[in-house]
Amino acid sequence: MPLKLLNVDGTKENDSCEYYNWRLEWLENTICKRHKRGDKLSTQQYQTWYDSEQRTYENMKKDEERVKKLNKSLAIIVPTHKYHNIWLESSLSQLQKTGYWTLLAFDNPYYQLNQKHDDQLPSTKAMMCVDQVIMKPKTWGSGVGIPHSWSMWLGMKMLKALGFEYVFNCNGDIVLEKPEGVNKLFQMLKDEDADIIACEYHPGRYLGTMVWLSKIDPALAMWEENMKRIYQVNYGNAEARFGRFAAEHKLKVIPVDNPADHHFKDWTHDNTFRRILGLRHLHAEHKDRRTRHDLPVEEKYFDKKFLKTHELNTISKYWKTGNKKYLKAWWN
């Protein structure tokens, strides 16, 4: 059921513009009364009162916009961890342009008392791009699958509880150069009454978990099944598990062009999600560019606070000077 914010007397849905006008009228009447009493007020005092009303209006408007996001049928979930922090501001700032509720599902990084917040958490700018943040409990199982499963399961349960009917997943090291393409994917899913469209898909065998858009019920069911099996051996990685789940449950999956893309590390490869979303897997692409002795990912996508020492001594100096000796040092 949609959330509605009521006005000050609880008689109807709140309208920040209407409330602002009412407050201005009240303020002007108050000022007139004080003038009639003979109060001497400075221009600065008047400006302070009007500025206060303006701030109240702007804050209320922001709250209204946030509630409008909650009342949409589609939400975004971004599963991520501290090793994505270097890309996260670029990723989230693009997703913010979609206008959809965005939940950041961040892996709990705290395992030692001597850890510092600044080394573990995303930048302030990154955090200001999202509407909601959850952090899973500490988990000790090895590999990336277990913490990822916890983050997704908890995040999906939260979005389901908030009433969303569809979910768009985008990992924290992905940047969408065409974020408006999310609307096109969403429309494709609704037009075909499909259950899911994923960046990589091989029927019955493989369903990409990096970027996908789905009805929330089958997506939640997939992650709940995955949670049950996180310690099961010889069951395959998440992509193989979801490919099997989609086949066994006869999900309607929209096929994509050129699905064998190996996590999009080759930035020259053509694919449905690249054309529609401008999808770039920055983490994989950056490593591939180094292996190919190519230029690094563009400087604008890095949060330089999280550059490693080797990168500070190589590509960072290359960006500043253009001297290719630093580029060659990065390659080697």
C-alpha positions as semicolon CSV with decimal commas, in nm:
position;residue;x (nm);y (nm);z (nm)
1;M;0,000;0,000;0,000
2;P;0,151;0,337;-0,099
3;L;0,286;0,554;0,182
4;K;0,117;0,894;0,209
5;L;0,239;1,185;0,420
6;L;-0,052;1,380;0,565
7;N;-0,060;1,758;0,603
8;V;-0,024;1,942;0,935
9;D;-0,385;1,891;1,045
10;G;-0,409;1,535;0,909
11;T;-0,699;1,609;0,674
12;K;-0,534;1,528;0,338
13;E;-0,209;1,435;0,168
14;N;0,070;1,684;0,230
15;D;0,166;1,933;-0,039
16;S;0,493;2,109;0,038
17;C;0,410;2,404;-0,192
18;E;0,073;2,454;-0,028
19;Y;0,232;2,431;0,318
20;Y;0,502;2,679;0,218
21;N;0,243;2,933;0,100
22;W;0,049;2,889;0,423
23;R;0,365;2,948;0,627
24;L;0,453;3,262;0,427
25;E;0,104;3,401;0,481
26;W;0,134;3,330;0,854
27;L;0,477;3,497;0,864
28;E;0,352;3,809;0,685
29;N;0,055;3,840;0,922
30;T;0,291;3,802;1,218
31;I;0,522;4,075;1,084
32;C;0,223;4,309;1,028
33;K;0,110;4,259;1,388
34;R;0,456;4,341;1,520
35;H;0,472;4,653;1,306
36;K;0,140;4,770;1,449
37;R;0,283;4,717;1,800
38;G;0,573;4,940;1,709
39;D;0,841;4,670;1,710
40;K;1,163;4,777;1,544
41;L;1,294;4,490;1,330
42;S;1,607;4,487;1,116
43;T;1,623;4,380;0,753
44;Q;1,848;4,096;0,866
45;Q;1,579;3,969;1,104
46;Y;1,323;3,964;0,823
47;Q;1,567;3,777;0,599
48;T;1,639;3,522;0,871
49;W;1,269;3,441;0,908
50;Y;1,215;3,405;0,533
51;D;1,531;3,193;0,496
52;S;1,404;2,963;0,769
53;E;1,074;2,910;0,584
54;Q;1,262;2,848;0,261
55;R;1,476;2,577;0,427
56;T;1,167;2,416;0,576
57;Y;1,005;2,404;0,233
58;E;1,314;2,261;0,064
59;N;1,356;1,991;0,329
60;M;0,989;1,896;0,308
61;K;1,015;1,880;-0,072
62;K;1,310;1,640;-0,043
63;D;1,111;1,417;0,192
64;E;0,820;1,416;-0,053
65;E;1,053;1,314;-0,337
66;R;1,190;1,032;-0,124
67;V;0,839;0,903;-0,055
68;K;0,759;0,918;-0,428
69;K;1,053;0,683;-0,483
70;L;0,913;0,447;-0,220
71;N;0,581;0,439;-0,402
72;K;0,730;0,331;-0,735
73;S;0,715;-0,038;-0,825
74;L;1,088;-0,072;-0,905
75;A;1,381;-0,040;-0,663
76;I;1,756;-0,077;-0,710
77;I;1,986;-0,291;-0,495
78;V;2,364;-0,248;-0,501
79;P;2,552;-0,535;-0,332
80;T;2,907;-0,430;-0,258
81;H;3,207;-0,443;-0,023
82;K;3,507;-0,232;0,074
83;Y;3,711;-0,342;-0,229
84;H;3,454;-0,168;-0,452
85;N;3,496;0,163;-0,268
86;I;3,731;0,292;-0,537
87;W;3,447;0,270;-0,795
88;L;3,143;0,319;-0,576
89;E;3,088;0,693;-0,607
90;S;3,092;0,667;-0,988
91;S;2,855;0,371;-0,979
92;L;2,603;0,521;-0,737
93;S;2,603;0,871;-0,885
94;Q;2,489;0,723;-1,217
95;L;2,222;0,506;-1,054
96;Q;2,094;0,811;-0,866
97;K;1,999;0,965;-1,201
98;T;1,736;0,693;-1,254
99;G;1,515;0,835;-0,978
100;Y;1,452;0,492;-0,824
101;W;1,486;0,397;-0,456
102;T;1,841;0,269;-0,414
103;L;1,946;0,033;-0,137
104;L;2,318;-0,016;-0,074
105;A;2,384;-0,364;0,068
106;F;2,734;-0,327;0,215
107;D;2,939;-0,620;0,340
108;N;3,036;-0,588;0,707
109;P;3,410;-0,509;0,700
110;Y;3,475;-0,506;1,076
111;Y;3,673;-0,802;1,204
112;Q;3,956;-0,641;1,402
113;L;3,960;-0,375;1,673
114;N;4,238;-0,176;1,507
115;Q;4,043;-0,114;1,185
116;K;3,969;0,249;1,094
117;H;3,639;0,367;0,950
118;D;3,799;0,563;0,665
119;D;3,974;0,252;0,540
120;Q;3,657;0,041;0,539
121;L;3,356;0,252;0,440
122;P;3,257;0,428;0,116
123;S;3,315;0,801;0,076
124;T;3,060;1,051;0,203
125;K;2,975;1,147;-0,157
126;A;2,901;0,784;-0,239
127;M;2,680;0,737;0,066
128;M;2,482;1,051;-0,018
129;C;2,379;0,897;-0,351
130;V;2,167;0,623;-0,190
131;D;1,834;0,618;-0,011
132;Q;1,900;0,332;0,230
133;V;2,195;0,131;0,360
134;I;2,201;-0,213;0,518
135;M;2,503;-0,402;0,649
136;K;2,493;-0,778;0,688
137;P;2,623;-0,951;1,003
138;K;2,984;-1,069;1,011
139;T;3,033;-1,400;0,832
140;W;3,340;-1,620;0,836
141;G;3,286;-1,858;0,545
142;S;3,554;-1,836;0,277
143;G;3,508;-1,688;-0,070
144;V;3,285;-1,410;-0,203
145;G;2,969;-1,618;-0,237
146;I;2,874;-1,635;0,131
147;P;2,889;-1,261;0,215
148;H;2,726;-1,177;-0,119
149;S;2,440;-1,419;-0,047
150;W;2,381;-1,266;0,296
151;S;2,377;-0,911;0,155
152;M;2,139;-1,003;-0,124
153;W;1,904;-1,208;0,091
154;L;1,872;-0,936;0,355
155;G;1,843;-0,660;0,096
156;M;1,579;-0,842;-0,106
157;K;1,374;-0,914;0,208
158;M;1,388;-0,543;0,292
159;L;1,272;-0,434;-0,054
160;K;0,993;-0,691;-0,050
161;A;0,879;-0,564;0,292
162;L;0,874;-0,207;0,156
163;G;0,630;-0,319;-0,112
164;F;0,842;-0,310;-0,427
165;E;0,732;-0,540;-0,708
166;Y;1,045;-0,529;-0,923
167;V;1,417;-0,502;-0,849
168;F;1,717;-0,392;-1,053
169;N;2,050;-0,531;-0,931
170;C;2,378;-0,358;-1,009
171;N;2,703;-0,459;-0,837
172;G;2,913;-0,183;-0,681
173;D;3,196;-0,200;-0,935
174;I;2,963;-0,139;-1,230
175;V;2,905;0,197;-1,394
176;L;2,611;0,260;-1,626
177;E;2,700;0,526;-1,880
178;K;2,335;0,525;-1,993
179;P;2,138;0,503;-1,666
180;E;1,819;0,602;-1,849
181;G;1,839;0,256;-2,007
182;V;1,704;0,107;-1,683
183;N;1,361;0,235;-1,790
184;K;1,395;0,059;-2,126
185;L;1,486;-0,272;-1,959
186;F;1,196;-0,230;-1,719
187;Q;0,956;-0,172;-2,005
188;M;1,091;-0,476;-2,190
189;L;1,024;-0,693;-1,887
190;K;0,669;-0,563;-1,847
191;D;0,586;-0,580;-2,219
192;E;0,682;-0,948;-2,234
193;D;0,549;-1,025;-1,885
194;A;0,887;-1,189;-1,822
195;D;1,035;-1,281;-1,486
196;I;1,391;-1,162;-1,538
197;I;1,645;-1,022;-1,783
198;A;2,013;-1,065;-1,695
199;C;2,337;-0,940;-1,849
200;E;2,448;-1,298;-1,923
201;Y;2,219;-1,593;-1,986
202;H;2,265;-1,950;-2,112
203;P;1,938;-2,143;-2,076
204;G;1,950;-2,399;-1,799
205;R;2,318;-2,342;-1,734
206;Y;2,411;-1,986;-1,643
207;L;2,236;-1,665;-1,533
208;G;2,451;-1,359;-1,472
209;T;2,424;-1,210;-1,122
210;M;2,621;-0,892;-1,190
211;V;2,342;-0,682;-1,346
212;W;1,981;-0,795;-1,384
213;L;1,621;-0,674;-1,359
214;S;1,347;-0,901;-1,226
215;K;1,010;-0,937;-1,066
216;I;1,089;-0,934;-0,697
217;D;0,919;-1,263;-0,604
218;P;1,123;-1,498;-0,826
219;A;1,440;-1,301;-0,748
220;L;1,382;-1,333;-0,373
221;A;1,303;-1,702;-0,416
222;M;1,635;-1,751;-0,599
223;W;1,832;-1,588;-0,320
224;E;1,646;-1,776;-0,049
225;E;1,726;-2,104;-0,224
226;N;2,087;-1,991;-0,257
227;M;2,106;-1,910;0,116
228;K;1,999;-2,263;0,202
229;R;2,284;-2,401;-0,005
230;I;2,574;-2,165;0,070
231;Y;2,774;-2,447;0,232
232;Q;2,675;-2,716;-0,017
233;V;2,974;-2,838;-0,216
234;N;2,972;-2,924;-0,587
235;Y;2,665;-2,711;-0,644
236;G;2,827;-2,443;-0,857
237;N;2,872;-2,069;-0,825
238;A;2,581;-1,825;-0,800
239;E;2,550;-1,788;-1,177
240;A;2,527;-2,165;-1,227
241;R;2,282;-2,197;-0,938
242;F;2,054;-1,928;-1,077
243;G;2,070;-2,073;-1,426
244;R;1,954;-2,403;-1,281
245;F;1,687;-2,232;-1,069
246;A;1,546;-2,045;-1,371
247;A;1,518;-2,370;-1,567
248;E;1,371;-2,578;-1,284
249;H;1,110;-2,313;-1,198
250;K;1,036;-2,237;-1,564
251;L;1,107;-1,867;-1,526
252;K;1,050;-1,658;-1,834
253;V;1,393;-1,510;-1,907
254;I;1,444;-1,253;-2,182
255;P;1,742;-1,364;-2,395
256;V;2,029;-1,122;-2,460
257;D;2,274;-1,082;-2,747
258;N;2,624;-1,228;-2,704
259;P;2,579;-1,360;-2,349
260;A;2,925;-1,522;-2,328
261;D;3,098;-1,206;-2,214
262;H;3,301;-1,331;-1,916
263;H;3,183;-1,063;-1,675
264;F;3,227;-0,781;-1,929
265;K;3,599;-0,739;-1,872
266;D;3,647;-0,690;-2,249
267;W;3,509;-0,337;-2,288
268;T;3,499;-0,371;-2,669
269;H;3,253;-0,663;-2,664
270;D;2,902;-0,591;-2,795
271;N;2,611;-0,697;-2,575
272;T;2,245;-0,609;-2,507
273;F;2,325;-0,453;-2,168
274;R;2,613;-0,252;-2,312
275;R;2,391;-0,104;-2,580
276;I;2,098;-0,027;-2,351
277;L;2,278;0,067;-2,027
278;G;2,631;0,153;-2,135
279;L;2,739;-0,113;-1,885
280;R;3,104;-0,120;-1,783
281;H;3,248;-0,361;-1,527
282;L;3,522;-0,128;-1,405
283;H;3,699;-0,371;-1,173
284;A;3,740;-0,642;-1,439
285;E;3,802;-0,393;-1,719
286;H;4,078;-0,220;-1,523
287;K;4,263;-0,548;-1,467
288;D;4,217;-0,647;-1,832
289;R;4,352;-0,314;-1,955
290;R;4,665;-0,368;-1,749
291;T;4,711;-0,718;-1,887
292;R;4,671;-0,587;-2,243
293;H;4,918;-0,303;-2,181
294;D;4,642;-0,055;-2,258
295;L;4,541;0,274;-2,095
296;P;4,381;0,246;-1,750
297;V;4,011;0,308;-1,693
298;E;3,940;0,681;-1,721
299;E;4,057;0,891;-1,427
300;K;3,707;1,028;-1,361
301;Y;3,581;0,688;-1,246
302;F;3,832;0,646;-0,962
303;D;3,787;0,759;-0,604
304;K;4,156;0,831;-0,564
305;K;4,137;0,805;-0,187
306;F;4,127;0,429;-0,234
307;L;4,415;0,393;-0,484
308;K;4,673;0,132;-0,384
309;T;5,036;0,232;-0,330
310;H;5,141;0,080;-0,663
311;E;4,872;0,281;-0,845
312;L;4,967;0,601;-0,663
313;N;5,324;0,555;-0,789
314;T;5,224;0,468;-1,146
315;I;4,890;0,561;-1,303
316;S;4,833;0,852;-1,065
317;K;5,163;1,004;-1,181
318;Y;5,075;0,921;-1,541
319;W;4,751;1,119;-1,510
320;K;4,942;1,416;-1,367
321;T;5,234;1,418;-1,612
322;G;5,131;1,219;-1,920
323;N;5,470;1,048;-1,899
324;K;5,435;0,696;-2,036
325;K;5,713;0,559;-1,816
326;Y;5,457;0,553;-1,532
327;L;5,211;0,373;-1,757
328;K;5,475;0,108;-1,839
329;A;5,554;0,075;-1,468
330;W;5,186;0,002;-1,405
331;W;5,180;-0,265;-1,676
332;N;5,484;-0,438;-1,531
